[in-house]
Amino acid sequence: MNASDQDPNAPLLVAREGAVATLQFNRPAALNAIDVPMAQAFLAAVKAIAADRSVRAVLLRGSGKGFMAGGDLAVLQADPLQGAADLIGPLHEAVALLATLDTPVVAQVHGVAAGAGLSLMLHADFVLAAEGTRFNLAYVNIGASCDVGASWALPRWVGLRRALEIAMLGDMLDAAAAERMGLVNRVVPAAALADEALALAQRLAAGPTAALGQLRRLMRGSFERELPAQLAAESAAFAHCAAGDDFREGVNAFFDKRKPAFKGR
């Protein structure tokens, strides 16, 4: 995966920097609004990441002036039912697959994250936002309910009452409010956003990938399990980690008083 080998006008640019795969939404003239080719390209990229064990972190970002303005309303205006199916189908398959992976996901967000753009952002494990970024779930403003898993993810990040407020009022939120509510991990100066997001993705990519994958799935699954079932899931996850090379490296490094060199296994 190398951005230099791709059509610069492709709706999604895929690049590799070490163990980090970057997926860049690339319709800047439309604020990266998702059309059918972009949705299909995103699914194809996630499938490729799922099949490539050398990818140990994923970075999501947008070209131009914003992260993503949501779904392309021109697609929906032309044929609301078929257009929705053509957009939602690949996006839902992609986010469901992304949730099963070991690879942590970082979102680098600037300008605006609205509609499906905000929904996609919510599936990242870490979100760094530039100062001045605006957020709006926005679906209610066009008379629609949400998609791309927003109704699953949003209450988990901000709580049910706040999630209903964000979804049902459709108000614009600034970066400070998003950070205060827990929509983003931290807000950084716009000039530092790209460097800080990549540094975070690289830090995660250097970590014990199998353990990170178990952690992200344990945390997300905890809302559906009673405590005994969650304890059983933790035991199984720990056993899986303990059988891996990274666990042995981590324990040996502790006793050797050195920094562990994890290989993602």
N, C-alpha and C positions, 0 to 999 in steps of 0.2 A: 504494500500500500504506500504510494508515494504521490503526493499532490502534484509534483512536477510532471508526472506521466499522465495526468488527467486533463480533460477538457476544462478550461477555467470557467466555462459557463455551465458546467454540470450542476444539477440542483443540490448535490451533496458532495463535498470534497472530503476525501479520506486520506489521512496521512499517518505515518509512524515516526515517532521519535523515541528510539529505544523500545521499551516495553509499553509505551503509552500510544494508544490509537486515538487520533483526533477525528471527530466527525463534525464537519463545519457545514451548517445549513447555508445554502448559497443562492438565494434569490434576493439580493440586496435591493433591487428596484421595487420589490414588493414587501420590503421589511421581512423577507424570508418566510412569507406566508406559505403554508404547506399546500402544494398541488399534488396531483396523483403521482407524477414521476418522482417528486421528492419523497413521498411516503413510501413508494416502492424501493427507492434507493436506500432509504434508512433501514428498512427491513433487510435488504440484501447485505448491508454493512454489518448489522447486528448478527446475522447468521454467519458471516465470515469471521467475526470476532469470536463467536461461540465455538467455531471449529479450529481456532488458532490458539494453542496454549501459550504461545510466546507473548500474547497480549495480556498484560497484568493490570492495566488501568485504562479507563475510557474518559476522554475529555470531550464534552459537548460545547459548541460555541456557534455564533452566527456571524455571517459576513455583513459588512456595511454598518448601518447606523443602529441596529438592534439585534437582539437575540432571535426573537420570532414574534410575529404579530398574530399568529394563530392559523386556522385553516383558510384557504383561499376562497373567499365568498363568491368569486366568479364561478367556481366549480359547483358550488351549492345552488347558486341562482339558476344556472342552466338546467339542472335536473336535481332537485333537492334530495330525493330518496336514493337515486343511483350514485349521485355525487358523494353523499354521506357514506354510503357503503364502500365506495372506491377509496375514500380517504381513511375511514375508520378501520377497515379490515387490516391493512398492512401495519398501521400504527399500533393497533391493539396487539397484534401478533409480535411486533418488535418489542414493546415494553414488557409483555409477559415473558418473552425469552430473556430479555436483559435482566429481569429480576431473578432468574435461576442461576446466573453466572457467578463465578468467584470474583470476577473483575470489578473493583469499585468504580463508581461513576462520579465524575466531577462536572458540574455545569458552570461555565464561564459566561455570566449574563451581563449585558449592557443594553442601554437604550430602552427597550421595552420587551417584556415577556407577557403576552396576552393570549387568552383563549387556549388553543391547543399548545401554544408555546409555553404557557405557564404550566399546563398539564404535564408536558414532557419534562420540564424543569423539576417538577415535584418528584420524579422518579430517580433523580440523582441522589447519591448518598451525601454529597457535599455541594453546596452552592455558594460561589463567590460572586458578588454583584458589584458593579461599578457605582460610584456615587452618581446620583441623578437618574438611576434606572427606575422605571415605572412598571407596576405590576397590576394586571386586571384579569380576573377569570373571564369576564366579558360575555359568556354565553347568553346570560339572561337578557343582555342588551339587544340581541337579535332574536329573542323569543325561543331560545333553545336550552335544553339541559346540557350537562357537560359530557365529555368523552375522554379518551386516552387515560382513563384511570384516575381522573381528578377526584371523583367521589370516594375513591378508596384511599388515595394518598393524602389529600388535603386534611381530613379530620385527624389523621395520624400525626401530622406535623404541628397543627395548630389547635386541635381540640374541636369537638363537634359544634359548640356554640359559635366559635369564631369562624369555623368553616362555613356554616350556614350564612353568616353575615357576609363573608367574602363572595360566596356563590350567589346569594339571592339579591343582594343590593347592587352588585356589579360596579362598585366604586373603584376608582384608581387609587393605588397605594404607592407611596414613595418608598425609596430604599430604606430609610430609617424605620418606617412602619413595618416593612417586610422583615427586617432584622429583628425588631422587637417581638413580632408575632411568631418567629421561628420559621418563616418561609425561606430564609437564607441564613447561612452560617455567619458570614460577615460581609461588611461593605468596605470596599477599598477604593483608593483614588483611581480614576479611570486610566491614568497612565501606567499604573502598576498592575492592572487587572490581568493581562495576558501572562506576565511573568509569574505572578503569584498563583494563578490557576495551574499553570504548567508545573511549577515547583511542587504544588500539592499533589498533582497527578503523579509526578515522578516519585515523590515520597511514598505514596501508596503502592506504586508499581515495584518499589524496592522492598516492600513488606512481605510477610508470609501469606501469599495469595490465597491458599486453601483456607487458612484460618480467617482471613478477612471475608471470604465468601460464606463461611459458616456463620460468622457474626452477623453479616447483613441479612441472611435468611432467618436466623434465630430472632433477631430484633423485629423484623417485619412480620414473622409468623406468630409472635407472642400475643398479638391481639385476638387471635382465633383460638388459642389454647387455654385450658385451665392449667393451674400451676403444676399438678403432677405430670401432665403431658409435656409441658414446657421443660420440666426437669429431665424427663426422659429424652427429649430432643437435645438438650444440652449435653447429656451423657454420651449420646451417640455422636454428636458433633465433636466433642473432645476426643473420643476414641479415634475418630477419623483423622483428626489433626495429629494425635500421638503416634499414629502409624506412619506419618510422613517424614520426609527428610528435613523439612524446615523446623519441625519440633525438635528433632535431635540436634540440629545446628543451634537453635535458640537456647536449649539447655546447656549444651557444651560451651557456648559463648558466655553464658552466665558464670559458669565455674572458671572459665579461662579469663574472666574479667576483660572481655573484648566485645566490640560491636558485632552482632550476628550478621552473616552474609546470606540472606535468604535467597533461594532460587525459585520460589514459587511452586514448590512441590511438597 
